[in-house]
């Protein structure tokens, strides 16, 4: 179930609030996958024998999503109520 204190947009395909995960598939450049696999090999050998490609991708996406959420939250806090509907200096709609 979603934490409704932090409403998330409903963009995920097959959204089901009873599930905590959804499927994500994407064509990815080979270079990116090679770097992820190299990180995976390093983690498995040195720090986390149970690491997976999926866990690394989720770690990367979680950091990105948190950054975007924070940026949007800060923008909303400092922006006027709706900057697109405010009157301009000439009295026209902006």
N, CA and C of each residue as an Amber inpcrd file, in Angstrom:
protein
   282
   0.8360000  -1.1770000   0.0000000   0.0000000   0.0000000   0.0000000
   0.8830000   1.2440000   0.0000000   0.4420000   2.2860000  -0.6840000
   1.2030000   3.5380000  -0.7300000   1.1720000   4.2620000   0.5990000
   2.2560000   4.9660000   0.8930000   2.2680000   5.8880000   2.0130000
   1.6250000   7.1660000   1.5050000   0.3780000   7.4240000   1.8860000
  -0.3650000   8.5420000   1.3220000   0.0730000   9.8960000   1.8600000
   1.0430000   9.9060000   2.7930000   1.6090000  11.1770000   3.2320000
   2.5070000  11.7560000   2.1530000   3.0710000  10.9070000   1.3200000
   3.9130000  11.3260000   0.2050000   3.3170000  10.7450000  -1.0640000
   2.2600000  11.3690000  -1.5770000   1.5700000  10.8630000  -2.7500000
   2.5140000  10.7720000  -3.9380000   2.5770000   9.6210000  -4.5610000
   3.3890000   9.4290000  -5.7490000   2.4930000   9.4440000  -6.9720000
   3.0000000   9.9480000  -8.0890000   2.1810000   9.9230000  -9.2970000
   1.9360000   8.4870000  -9.7460000   0.7990000   8.2370000 -10.3510000
   0.4360000   6.9000000 -10.7950000   0.8880000   6.6650000 -12.2260000
   2.1900000   6.5950000 -12.4550000   2.7170000   6.3790000 -13.7890000
   3.0710000   4.9220000 -14.0400000   3.1910000   4.1220000 -13.0070000
   3.6180000   2.7400000 -13.1780000   2.5360000   1.9260000 -13.8720000
   2.9340000   1.1550000 -14.8600000   2.0040000   0.2870000 -15.5620000
   1.5440000  -0.8100000 -14.6140000   0.2810000  -1.1470000 -14.6680000
  -0.2220000  -2.2130000 -13.8250000  -0.1930000  -1.8630000 -12.3530000
  -0.4840000  -0.6170000 -12.0380000  -0.4270000  -0.1370000 -10.6550000
  -1.3610000  -0.9370000  -9.7650000  -0.8310000  -1.4370000  -8.6820000
  -1.6000000  -2.1810000  -7.7040000  -1.0490000  -1.7940000  -6.3380000
  -1.8240000  -1.0530000  -5.5630000  -1.3460000  -0.5600000  -4.2710000
  -1.0110000  -1.6810000  -3.2960000  -1.5200000  -2.8920000  -3.5330000
  -1.2080000  -4.0080000  -2.6450000   0.2180000  -4.5080000  -2.8740000
   0.8040000  -4.1920000  -4.0270000   2.1670000  -4.6250000  -4.3390000
   3.1580000  -3.5130000  -4.0280000   4.3470000  -3.8850000  -3.5740000
   5.3800000  -2.8840000  -3.2960000   6.3400000  -2.7230000  -4.4600000
   6.2120000  -3.5650000  -5.4800000   7.1030000  -3.4980000  -6.6350000
   6.3000000  -3.6230000  -7.9220000   6.8950000  -3.1780000  -9.0110000
   6.3160000  -3.3650000 -10.3350000   7.4380000  -3.7100000 -11.2970000
   7.0880000  -4.2010000 -12.4530000   8.0770000  -4.6270000 -13.4340000
   8.5520000  -3.4470000 -14.2630000   9.8550000  -3.3940000 -14.5450000
  10.4350000  -2.3550000 -15.3860000  11.3600000  -3.0230000 -16.3800000
  11.0870000  -2.8030000 -17.6640000  11.9460000  -3.3670000 -18.7080000
  12.3670000  -2.2410000 -19.6250000  13.6250000  -2.2900000 -20.0500000
  14.1200000  -1.2210000 -20.9280000  15.3020000  -1.7300000 -21.7350000
  15.3990000  -1.2320000 -22.9450000  16.6080000  -1.4540000 -23.7420000
  17.6690000  -0.5310000 -23.1730000  18.8290000  -1.0700000 -22.8770000
  19.8950000  -0.2940000 -22.2390000  21.1790000  -0.4520000 -23.0520000
  21.8940000   0.6510000 -23.2600000  23.1630000   0.5440000 -23.9780000
  24.1040000  -0.4530000 -23.2900000  24.8130000  -1.2190000 -24.0910000
  25.7010000  -2.2600000 -23.5750000  26.7390000  -1.6940000 -22.6090000
  27.2550000  -0.5060000 -22.8730000  28.2460000   0.1020000 -21.9840000
  27.7070000   0.2340000 -20.5650000  26.4640000   0.6840000 -20.4310000
  25.8620000   0.8630000 -19.1040000  25.7530000  -0.4820000 -18.3890000
  25.2860000  -1.5030000 -19.1080000  25.1510000  -2.8290000 -18.5070000
  26.5220000  -3.3860000 -18.1350000  27.5360000  -3.1340000 -18.9720000
  28.8930000  -3.5950000 -18.6530000  29.4070000  -2.9590000 -17.3600000
  29.1340000  -1.6680000 -17.1700000  29.5720000  -0.9920000 -15.9400000
  28.8230000  -1.5480000 -14.7310000  27.5250000  -1.7740000 -14.8760000
  26.7450000  -2.3560000 -13.7760000  27.2720000  -3.7520000 -13.4520000
  27.5620000  -4.5420000 -14.4850000  28.0890000  -5.8840000 -14.2540000
  29.4630000  -5.8540000 -13.5800000  30.2850000  -4.8820000 -13.9430000
  31.5940000  -4.7540000 -13.2930000  31.4160000  -4.4150000 -11.8110000
  30.4870000  -3.5180000 -11.5120000  30.1970000  -3.1820000 -10.1130000
  29.6690000  -4.4050000  -9.3800000  28.8110000  -5.1640000 -10.0400000
  28.2700000  -6.3830000  -9.4450000  29.3910000  -7.3670000  -9.1200000
  30.2900000  -7.5810000 -10.0700000  31.4020000  -8.5010000  -9.8410000
  32.2440000  -8.0440000  -8.6530000  32.4860000  -6.7500000  -8.5680000
  33.2710000  -6.2060000  -7.4470000  32.5540000  -6.4500000  -6.1190000
  31.2640000  -6.1520000  -6.0690000  30.5200000  -6.3340000  -4.8170000
  30.4670000  -7.7960000  -4.4000000  30.2260000  -8.6830000  -5.3650000
  30.1180000 -10.1100000  -5.0370000  31.4410000 -10.6290000  -4.4790000
  32.5360000 -10.1570000  -5.0280000  33.8540000 -10.6360000  -4.5840000
  34.3270000  -9.9990000  -3.2890000  33.8780000  -8.7580000  -3.0230000
  34.4670000  -8.0410000  -1.8870000  33.5210000  -7.7460000  -0.7370000
  32.2870000  -7.3970000  -0.9990000  31.4490000  -6.9190000   0.1020000
  30.1020000  -7.6100000   0.2510000  29.4760000  -8.0070000  -0.8570000
  28.1040000  -8.5150000  -0.7770000  27.9250000  -9.6980000  -1.7170000
  28.1390000 -10.9290000  -1.2300000  28.0270000 -12.0880000  -2.1120000
  26.6200000 -12.3080000  -2.6630000  25.6140000 -11.6740000  -2.0620000
  24.2320000 -11.8410000  -2.5260000  23.7860000 -10.6910000  -3.4410000
  24.6950000  -9.8140000  -3.8230000  24.3450000  -8.6890000  -4.6930000
  23.8270000  -9.2030000  -6.0340000  23.0100000  -8.3730000  -6.6860000
  22.4810000  -8.7330000  -8.0000000  22.4710000  -7.4890000  -8.8820000
  22.3750000  -7.7190000 -10.1720000  22.2570000  -6.6050000 -11.1140000
  21.0240000  -5.7710000 -10.7570000  19.9470000  -6.4500000 -10.4200000
  18.7120000  -5.7610000 -10.0680000  18.8930000  -4.8680000  -8.8440000
  19.6140000  -5.3410000  -7.8330000  19.8040000  -4.5280000  -6.6220000
  20.6230000  -3.2760000  -6.9280000  21.5960000  -3.3870000  -7.8170000
  22.3990000  -2.2190000  -8.1830000  21.5610000  -1.2240000  -8.9700000
  20.7720000  -1.7170000  -9.9130000  19.9050000  -0.8250000 -10.6930000
  18.8950000  -0.1380000  -9.7870000  18.3100000  -0.8790000  -8.8520000
  17.3610000  -0.2670000  -7.9110000  18.0270000   0.7930000  -7.0420000
  19.2650000   0.5440000  -6.6250000  20.0130000   1.5270000  -5.8310000
  20.2110000   2.8250000  -6.6250000  20.5890000   2.6800000  -7.8920000
  20.7910000   3.8480000  -8.7600000  19.4760000   4.5890000  -8.9720000
  18.4120000   3.8530000  -9.2870000  17.1140000   4.4860000  -9.5500000
  16.5240000   5.1270000  -8.2950000  16.7360000   4.5100000  -7.1390000
  16.2320000   5.0880000  -5.8950000  16.9100000   6.4240000  -5.6040000
  18.2250000   6.4820000  -5.7990000  18.9430000   7.7480000  -5.5790000
  18.4300000   8.8160000  -6.5400000  18.2260000   8.4580000  -7.7960000
  17.7270000   9.4140000  -8.7880000  16.3090000   9.8600000  -8.4240000
  15.4370000   8.9130000  -8.0830000  14.0560000   9.2430000  -7.7410000
  13.9870000  10.1410000  -6.5060000  14.7970000   9.8580000  -5.4950000
  14.8210000  10.7050000  -4.3010000  15.2730000  12.1190000  -4.6330000
  16.2610000  12.2400000  -5.5150000  16.7340000  13.5640000  -5.9290000
  15.6290000  14.3360000  -6.6600000  14.9210000  13.6550000  -7.5630000
  13.8510000  14.3130000  -8.3160000  12.7030000  14.7180000  -7.3860000
  12.3710000  13.8420000  -6.4440000  11.2990000  14.1400000  -5.4860000
  11.6760000  15.3580000  -4.6370000  12.9270000  15.3910000  -4.1760000
  13.4050000  16.5110000  -3.3700000  13.3680000  17.8040000  -4.1900000
  13.8370000  17.7390000  -5.4260000  13.8400000  18.9220000  -6.2980000
  12.4170000  19.4440000  -6.5140000  11.4820000  18.5470000  -6.7840000
  10.0900000  18.9570000  -7.0000000   9.4940000  19.5540000  -5.7270000
   9.8070000  18.9580000  -4.5860000   9.3020000  19.4660000  -3.3120000
   9.8340000  20.8710000  -3.0330000  11.1260000  21.0790000  -3.2700000
  11.7190000  22.3950000  -3.0530000  11.1430000  23.4210000  -4.0310000
  10.9280000  23.0250000  -5.2650000  10.3470000  23.9350000  -6.2520000
   8.9600000  24.3760000  -5.8060000   8.1680000  23.4450000  -5.3300000
   6.8160000  23.7840000  -4.8840000   6.8390000  24.6920000  -3.6550000
   7.8280000  24.5090000  -2.7950000   7.8970000  25.3270000  -1.5870000
   8.2820000  26.7740000  -1.8870000   9.1070000  26.9900000  -2.9200000
   9.5680000  28.3520000  -3.1840000   8.8090000  29.0440000  -4.3070000
   8.0430000  28.2830000  -5.0890000   7.2930000  28.8820000  -6.1970000
   5.9900000  29.4940000  -5.6780000   5.4840000  30.5080000  -6.3810000
   4.1450000  31.0050000  -6.0530000   3.1310000  29.8690000  -6.2300000
   1.9130000  30.1140000  -5.7990000   0.8830000  29.0680000  -5.8520000
   0.7860000  28.4430000  -7.2450000   0.6580000  29.2500000  -8.2760000
   0.6580000  28.7560000  -9.6490000   1.2650000  29.8380000 -10.5260000
   2.5460000  29.7580000 -10.8090000   3.2150000  30.8370000 -11.5430000
   2.6840000  31.0280000 -12.9570000   2.0250000  30.0290000 -13.5280000
   1.5280000  30.1530000 -14.8990000   0.2360000  30.9510000 -14.9880000
  -0.4570000  31.1310000 -13.8780000  -1.7120000  31.8880000 -13.9130000
  -1.5720000  33.2780000 -13.3190000  -0.3570000  33.6430000 -12.8550000
  -0.1670000  34.9720000 -12.2900000  -0.1850000  36.0190000 -13.3900000
  -0.6830000  37.1740000 -13.0750000  -0.7100000  38.2730000 -14.0430000
   0.6980000  38.8270000 -14.2170000   1.0210000  39.1760000 -15.4520000
   2.3130000  39.8170000 -15.7120000   2.2170000  41.2960000 -15.3740000
   3.2980000  42.0190000 -15.5050000   3.3470000  43.4520000 -15.1820000
   2.3770000  44.2450000 -16.0290000   2.1180000  43.7780000 -17.2650000
   1.1990000  44.4920000 -18.1650000  -0.2590000  44.1020000 -17.9470000
  -0.5180000  43.1840000 -17.0410000  -1.8880000  42.7810000 -16.7840000
  -2.3300000  41.6240000 -17.6650000  -1.4600000  41.0990000 -18.5110000
  -1.7820000  39.9590000 -19.3530000  -1.4370000  38.6750000 -18.6210000
  -2.0220000  37.5900000 -19.0780000  -1.6440000  36.3080000 -18.5240000
  -0.2270000  35.9690000 -18.9700000   0.5710000  35.4750000 -18.0770000
   1.9650000  35.1140000 -18.3840000   2.0250000  33.8880000 -19.2470000
